Amino acid sequence: MWQVSRKWAIAVMVLAAAGLLLSGLLWQKLGNIQEELARRSTDSGAQAIEARTLARQAQEGTRELTARLALLETRISEVSLQRTQLEELMQSLSRSRDENLVVDIDSAIRLAQQQAQLTGSAEPLIAALKSADQRLQRAAQPRLNPLQRAIAKDTDRIKVASLTDVPVLLIKLDELSRMADDLLVANAMVVYTPARAVAVVSSLPASAARPSSAKAEKSFTLGFDRQVFQAWSQTVLDKLHEEARRLLRVSRIDQPEAALLAPEQSFFLRENFKLRVLNARLGLLSRQTDTARADLVSASAWLNKYFDPASRKTQAAAQLLQQVQAQIKTSELPRLDDTLTALATAAVGR
């Protein structure tokens, strides 16, 4: 009887020890779960703060773009007003033929200079100088020959100057802005499709498709079953392999902040990329080459940091961005000093 009681006591002690051990394990697991929940809550708060910061930056960029557009519209209005005033002044003047010719050429060239500064193209200057040269040839005045030589000299200098083709760059920047909506972020999940489809009938050799005689029918059936089993097993293995690739993805993370971005933040990434491209566009329109180049460098950094470099669309956008950066030149529009000096001399010597 005593031995039976001892056995029961030992059993109770073992059960109690096992219960204590299980309680400790459950307590430890509960603590780990609480730590994981706290860490995830902290990460979610940080991501929400970053999203609000990006949204605020986007709003500030929009306000800045609006201010720049208003400034450009004001400058265009001023140019239009100046042109109207010049036209009224030319109509009110009562001068001789040569005097009117000199004044007209001077006004047209100065107006072309303003248009060239706004558009970033040398075409207005070339057109104004060509028109002035044709009018001087029709006038055939010997005292205006120095002016004609100065116009020819300035025309040649403008034609050989290396200038930024602003209209072409604007088209490329617009295309880059449209491509931003289709860019894949660096942490986007890619859905894989099966790489091959095995057809049982087509995998059979042509010589085994039809038996040559009734004697080989049994061997043909055994060979056919073996090939069918091999094709079926290969198909099953391929499907298992593709399912495993979908469940597990191993990738290299060079930019941790890009991999930790939430999916909904990809919208703000694309919008900020567009804002930098639009800033570069406005910089080109306002003849601020350094500002445009800095915005393009920033856009390139965002493209390489936050978007998938293996995507074809990202590669196309990066290539287009490099082309725009390479085509932006620092040279300014040539000054028409010789022509303006010759015009001043002709106006004084009338």
C-alpha positions in Angstrom: 0.0 0.0 0.0 2.8 2.3 0.8 4.5 1.6 -2.5 1.3 2.4 -4.4 1.0 5.8 -2.6 4.6 6.5 -3.4 4.0 5.8 -7.1 1.0 8.1 -7.1 3.0 10.8 -5.4 5.8 10.5 -8.0 3.2 10.7 -10.8 1.6 13.8 -9.3 5.1 15.4 -8.9 5.9 14.6 -12.6 2.6 16.0 -13.7 3.1 19.1 -11.6 6.6 19.6 -13.0 5.3 19.2 -16.6 2.6 21.7 -15.9 5.1 24.2 -14.5 7.3 23.7 -17.6 4.4 24.2 -20.0 3.3 27.3 -18.0 6.8 28.8 -18.3 6.9 28.1 -22.1 3.5 29.6 -22.6 4.5 32.7 -20.5 7.7 33.1 -22.6 5.8 32.8 -25.8 3.3 35.3 -24.6 6.1 37.7 -23.8 7.6 37.3 -27.3 4.2 38.0 -28.9 3.8 41.1 -26.8 7.3 42.4 -27.9 6.5 41.6 -31.5 3.2 43.5 -31.3 5.0 46.5 -29.7 7.7 46.5 -32.3 5.1 46.4 -35.2 3.1 49.2 -33.6 6.2 51.4 -33.4 7.1 50.6 -37.1 3.6 51.4 -38.2 3.7 54.8 -36.4 7.0 55.6 -38.0 5.7 54.8 -41.4 2.6 56.9 -40.8 4.7 59.8 -39.8 6.9 59.4 -43.0 3.8 59.2 -45.1 2.5 62.5 -43.7 5.9 64.1 -44.2 5.8 63.0 -47.9 2.3 64.3 -48.3 3.3 67.6 -46.8 6.3 67.8 -49.1 4.0 67.1 -52.1 1.7 69.9 -51.1 4.6 72.3 -50.7 6.0 71.3 -54.1 2.5 71.9 -55.6 2.4 75.4 -54.1 5.9 76.2 -55.4 4.9 75.0 -58.9 1.9 77.2 -58.8 4.0 80.2 -57.8 6.5 79.5 -60.6 3.7 79.2 -63.1 2.2 82.5 -62.0 5.7 84.1 -62.3 6.0 82.8 -65.9 2.6 84.1 -66.8 3.5 87.5 -65.4 6.7 87.6 -67.5 4.8 86.5 -70.6 2.2 89.3 -70.0 5.1 91.8 -69.5 6.6 90.7 -72.8 3.2 91.0 -74.6 2.8 94.4 -73.1 6.2 95.5 -74.2 5.5 94.2 -77.7 2.3 96.2 -77.9 4.0 99.3 -76.7 6.8 98.9 -79.3 4.2 98.4 -82.0 2.4 101.6 -81.0 5.6 103.5 -80.8 6.7 102.4 -84.3 3.4 103.4 -85.7 3.5 106.9 -84.1 7.0 107.7 -85.3 7.3 109.8 -88.4 10.8 109.4 -89.7 12.6 108.9 -92.9 13.0 105.5 -94.6 16.5 104.8 -93.3 15.7 105.9 -89.8 12.6 103.8 -89.7 14.6 100.8 -91.0 17.2 101.1 -88.3 14.5 101.5 -85.6 12.5 98.6 -86.9 15.6 96.3 -87.0 16.6 97.4 -83.4 13.1 96.7 -82.1 12.7 93.4 -83.8 16.1 92.2 -82.6 15.4 93.2 -79.0 12.1 91.5 -79.1 13.7 88.4 -80.5 16.2 88.4 -77.6 13.3 88.5 -75.1 11.5 85.6 -76.9 14.8 83.6 -77.1 15.3 84.1 -73.4 11.8 82.9 -72.6 11.8 79.9 -75.0 15.5 78.9 -74.7 15.7 78.6 -78.5 17.9 80.5 -80.9 15.3 80.4 -83.7 13.7 83.8 -82.9 17.2 85.5 -83.0 18.1 83.7 -86.3 14.7 84.7 -87.9 15.1 88.3 -86.8 18.7 88.6 -88.1 17.7 87.0 -91.4 14.8 89.4 -91.8 17.0 92.3 -91.0 19.6 91.2 -93.5 17.0 90.9 -96.2 15.6 94.4 -95.5 19.1 95.9 -95.6 19.8 94.2 -99.0 16.6 95.7 -100.4 17.5 99.2 -99.0 21.0 99.1 -100.6 22.4 101.9 -98.5 26.2 102.1 -98.3 26.2 103.6 -94.8 24.4 100.6 -93.5 27.0 98.1 -94.8 28.7 97.9 -91.4 25.4 96.9 -89.9 24.9 94.2 -92.5 28.4 92.8 -91.8 27.7 92.8 -88.0 24.4 90.9 -88.6 26.1 88.3 -90.7 28.8 87.8 -88.1 26.3 87.4 -85.2 24.2 85.0 -87.3 27.2 82.7 -87.9 28.1 82.8 -84.2 24.6 81.8 -83.2 24.4 78.9 -85.7 27.6 77.3 -84.4 26.7 77.8 -80.7 25.8 74.7 -78.7 22.4 75.4 -77.2 19.9 73.3 -75.3 17.0 72.2 -77.4 14.4 73.1 -74.8 11.3 71.9 -76.8 12.7 68.4 -77.3 13.7 68.2 -73.6 10.2 69.3 -72.6 8.7 66.5 -74.6 11.0 63.9 -73.0 10.3 65.2 -69.5 6.5 65.0 -70.2 7.0 61.4 -71.3 9.1 60.7 -68.2 6.3 62.1 -66.0 3.7 59.8 -67.8 5.9 56.8 -67.2 6.1 57.4 -63.5 2.6 55.9 -62.9 3.8 52.5 -64.3 7.0 52.2 -62.4 7.4 49.3 -60.0 8.6 50.0 -56.5 11.6 48.1 -55.2 9.6 46.0 -52.7 6.8 45.1 -55.1 5.8 41.4 -55.2 6.2 39.7 -58.6 3.8 36.9 -59.5 5.6 34.0 -61.3 3.9 31.9 -63.9 4.9 28.3 -64.8 7.8 28.3 -67.0 6.8 25.3 -69.1 3.7 23.3 -70.0 4.3 19.6 -70.7 2.1 18.0 -73.3 1.8 14.3 -72.9 1.0 13.4 -76.4 3.4 15.8 -78.1 6.3 14.6 -75.9 6.1 11.2 -77.5 8.6 10.4 -80.3 7.1 10.2 -83.8 8.4 6.7 -84.3 6.4 5.5 -81.2 3.2 7.1 -82.1 2.0 4.2 -84.1 3.2 0.6 -83.8 4.5 -1.0 -86.9 2.9 -4.4 -86.2 0.6 -6.2 -83.8 3.5 -8.1 -82.2 5.0 -4.8 -80.8 1.7 -3.6 -79.3 2.5 -4.8 -75.8 6.0 -3.3 -75.7 4.6 -0.1 -77.2 2.0 0.1 -74.4 4.6 -0.3 -71.7 6.8 2.3 -73.2 3.9 4.7 -73.6 2.9 4.3 -70.0 6.4 4.9 -68.8 6.7 8.1 -70.9 3.3 9.3 -69.6 4.4 8.7 -66.0 7.6 10.6 -66.6 5.8 13.5 -68.2 3.2 13.6 -65.4 5.9 13.4 -62.6 7.9 16.2 -64.3 4.7 18.4 -64.5 4.0 17.8 -60.8 7.6 18.7 -59.9 7.4 21.9 -61.9 4.2 22.9 -60.2 5.6 22.2 -56.8 8.7 24.2 -57.7 6.7 27.2 -58.8 4.5 27.1 -55.7 7.6 27.1 -53.6 8.9 30.1 -55.4 5.6 32.0 -54.8 5.7 31.2 -51.1 9.4 32.2 -50.5 11.2 35.1 -52.1 14.9 35.7 -51.5 16.2 39.1 -52.6 19.1 41.4 -51.9 18.2 44.6 -50.0 20.7 47.4 -50.6 18.2 50.1 -49.4 16.4 49.0 -46.2 14.1 52.0 -46.2 12.9 51.1 -49.8 12.0 47.5 -48.7 10.1 48.6 -45.6 7.8 50.9 -47.4 4.1 50.1 -47.2 2.3 49.4 -50.5 0.1 52.5 -50.2 3.2 54.7 -50.0 4.1 53.9 -53.6 1.6 56.5 -54.7 3.6 59.2 -52.8 6.8 57.9 -54.2 5.6 58.3 -57.8 4.1 61.7 -57.0 7.3 63.0 -55.6 9.2 61.6 -58.6 6.8 63.5 -60.8 7.3 66.7 -58.8 11.0 66.6 -59.3 10.5 66.0 -63.1 8.1 69.0 -63.2 10.5 71.1 -61.2 13.2 70.3 -63.8 10.7 71.3 -66.6 10.0 74.6 -65.0 13.7 75.2 -64.5 14.3 74.7 -68.2 11.4 77.1 -69.1 12.7 79.8 -66.7 16.3 79.3 -68.1 17.6 78.0 -64.7 19.8 75.3 -66.0 21.5 74.5 -62.7 18.2 74.2 -60.9 16.9 71.8 -63.6 20.0 69.7 -63.5 19.8 69.4 -59.7 16.2 68.3 -59.9 17.1 65.7 -62.5 19.9 64.4 -60.3 17.4 64.1 -57.4 14.9 62.3 -59.6 17.6 59.9 -60.7 18.5 59.2 -57.1 14.9 58.5 -56.3 14.6 56.2 -59.3 17.6 54.1 -58.4 16.7 54.0 -54.7 13.0 53.3 -54.5 12.1 51.6 -57.8 12.9 48.1 -59.1 16.0 48.3 -61.2 15.2 45.0 -62.9 12.0 46.3 -64.4 12.0 47.2 -68.0 9.9 50.3 -67.4 12.4 51.5 -64.7 15.3 50.9 -67.1 13.5 52.8 -69.8 12.8 55.7 -67.5 16.4 55.7 -66.3 17.7 55.7 -69.9 15.4 58.6 -70.8 16.5 60.5 -67.7 20.1 60.0 -68.6 19.4 61.3 -72.1 17.8 64.5 -70.7 20.7 65.1 -68.4 23.2 64.6 -71.2 21.4 67.1 -73.5 21.2 69.9 -71.0 24.0 72.3 -71.8 25.4 75.2 -69.8 26.0 77.6 -72.7 24.0 80.8 -72.7 22.5 82.4 -75.8 25.1 84.4 -77.7 24.9 88.1 -77.3 24.4 90.3 -80.3 26.9 92.9 -79.3 28.2 93.6 -82.8 24.7 94.1 -84.2 23.5 96.3 -81.3 26.7 98.4 -81.6 26.3 98.8 -85.3 22.6 99.8 -84.8 23.5 102.4 -82.2 26.2 103.8 -84.6 23.7 103.9 -87.5 21.1 105.6 -85.3 23.6 108.3 -84.1 25.0 108.9 -87.6 21.6 109.5 -89.3 
